[in-house]
Amino acid sequence: MSKLGNSRYLITYYEPKSPISEAYRAMRTNIDFSSVDDHIQVVMGTSASPGEGKSTTIANLAVVYAQANKKVVLIDSDMRKPTMHHTFGISNRNGLSSLLSRQCDLDEAVHPTDIPNLYIIPSGPVPPNPSEMVASQRMSALIEELRTKFDIVLIDTPPTLAVTDAQLISTKCDGVLLVIESGKVKRDAVIKAKQQLTHVKARILGVVLKNIEQKNSDGYYYYYYSETEK
């Protein structure tokens, strides 16, 4: 088994009773109940710009789903700046890029973690054509296969305004979470990111507003709201 890497990403694992961990569980519940008619199984996490905490958010969301006895796979599709192999302390030798380029099979690309029910597909070696890879029919087929093997499929993507990968992957998902860091990203950037996602008819489940300082508290929290609350 792997050894968990950078613990600052996984507060839901190391401090499951903390207010932030509870907020992640509330996020999980909101996603599960975001649609009465459609089953939300494949969810993508992205941000407008780099450094807003999208990878932190999607990793912790994966943990709380696994803690709810769901069989979860987390895909690191940020093949330019991958992080999940560091976060979960796993090898990046075989991953998404090697799987899509037929250099390994699915069993070799899916890595177990020390967290029960949670599996990772790391990014794999950096390819010359990440956007073409995620846009491919093979990527679509992979997601459909993972639907049959896992209860929840979570995908970490590059920032929406940086490259086209997030837009391309969003068309293959049941929903999108847009992560915004309070006080860092400009309003115009958020609006542009949302427009790019809606342009390809992505279903934005909600926004994760990160690092809002609470009054009378030294901590920070994550807040999730659905489209119906805007």
N, C-alpha and C positions, 0 to 999 in steps of 0.2 A: 504493500500500500504506500501511497505517497505521504509526504509530510507537508502539512499546510505551511505556506510560505509567509507572506507579509500579513501579519495578523491585523493590521489597521484596516484592512479591507473587510474583514469578516466579524464585525461586532455582533452579528446575529448568532455566530458560533461561540465566540468567547464570552459574550455578555448577553445571553438570551433573555434576561429579565430586565434589560435596560429600556428606557423610554424609546430609544431609536429602534431597538429590535421590535418593540411593540408596534411602532409605526410601520415597519416593514411587513408585519403580519396583517396590519390593517390594509396595506397596499395589496397584499395577496388576496385578501377577502374582496376588496373592491374590484380587482381584476376578475375574480371568479364570478362575481355578480354583475359585471358590466354589461352582460347580454343575457336576456332570458331565452331567446330563440337560438342563438348560435353558441357553440362550444368554443371557448377560448383556450387553445392548446399551444399555439406557437406565438410567442411574444418577443418582439425585438426592442432593445434599448438603444437609444441614441441621444445625442445632444446637438446643439447648434455649433458649438466651438470646442476645441480641445480643452482638457483640464477641468471640465465641469462635474466630473464624478460619475459618468455613465457606467463605467466598468465596475466601480465600487457598488453602485446601485444594483446592477443586474446580478452581480456575484452574491450580494446579500439576499436578494430576492430568491435566487436559486437555493440558498441555504434554508430559508423559511419554508419554501415549498417542499424540500426534502424532509424537513422536520415535521411536516404535516403528512408524512408517509406517502408522498407522491414520488414516483420514479422520475427523476429529472436529469436532462442532459443540457449542458450549457456549452454553446458553440462560440468560440472566439473567432469572429469573422473580420476582426481588425488586423488584417494580415500585414499592414505597414508598420503598426506600432502595437504589437500584441502584449498583453499583460497577464492573461489568465494562467499561463503555465507558471509564472512567478507567484501569483496569488495562491495557487493551490499546490505548488511545489511538485509539479509533474514535468515529464520530459516533453519537449516541443519537437522532437525528431519526426514523429508522425502526427499529422493533424489534418486540418481542413484542406490546406493546399496540396498535400501529398495524396489525400483521398480524392479530391476533384481531378487531380492529374493522373489518377490510377496508379500511383506508386505504392499504395497500400490498400488494404480492405478495411471495412468498417470496424471490425473487431480490433484491428491494430490502432485505429485512430481514436477510439473511445477509451478514455482512461478513468478508472475508478479513483475516488478520493477517500480521505479518512472520514468523510461525512457519509453516514449510511444513506443510500438512495440517490446520491449525487454523483454524476459522471460528467467528465469534461472532454470536449473535442477542442484541443488547442489549435492555434492558427497554423502550425506547421512552418516549414521554411518559407522565407519571404519569396513570393513568386514575382515574375516580371509583369504579370497582368492580373492583379487582384480583381479589378472591376469586371473583366471578361469572365473570370472564374465564377463570381457570385451571380452573374447574370445568366449563367449557363443552364441548360436543361438538366445537367447532372446535379447542380445545386438544388433545383426544384425536386428532382427525384430523391435526393438525399433527405430533404425535409419530409417528404411524404413517407419515406421508409422509417424515419425516426418517429413519426406520428404513431406508427404501429408498434414501436418498441418501448416508448416512454409516455408517461402521463403528461409531462410538461416539457416543451422544448423552448429554451431561452437563447437568444442570440445577441451578442455584443457586437455592435457595428462601429465603424469610424464616425466621426462627427458629420452631420448632414451637410454643412456648408463647406467642408474640406474636400470631399470627393463624392462621387455619385453612388458609392456602394450602398449607403443606407437607403436611398431611394429604390435601388434595384431590389434589395432584400425585402423591403417593406411590402412589395407586391406579392411576396410568397408567404406572408405571415397573417395571422388572425388579428393582430393588433400591434400598436407601437406605443412605447412609453418615451416621452420626451423629457430629458433631464436638464434642468436649468439651475445654475448656481446663483443664488441671490446676491446682488451687488456686483457681480462680475460681468455677466453677459449683457449686452445692450438690447433694448427692446426691439430695435429694428432687426437684429440678428435672429431673435426668437421668431418674429413674424415671418421673416424670410425662410427660416427652416421649416416652419409649419406650412407655408405656402408650397415649398418644394415637395413635402410629403403628401399634401392633399392633391397636388397636381397629378401625382401618379395613383391617386385614389387610395392611399394608405389610410387605414383606420386608426386614428389616434385615440387610444383608450383614455389617456390622461397625461398630466404633467406632474413630474416629481420636482418640487421646488426644494432645493438643497441649501443647507446652512443658513436658515433663518434663525437669528438669535432670539431666544425666548426671553421675555421680561422676567426679572427676578430669578434668572437661572444662568449658570455658566455654560450650559450645554447648547447643543444645536439639535434640530429635528428635521425630519423629512416629511413633507406633506403631499398627499396625493389627492387629486380631485378629478372626477370624470368630466366628460364633455357636457353632460347635462347640468353641471354646476357652474359653468362659465357664465 
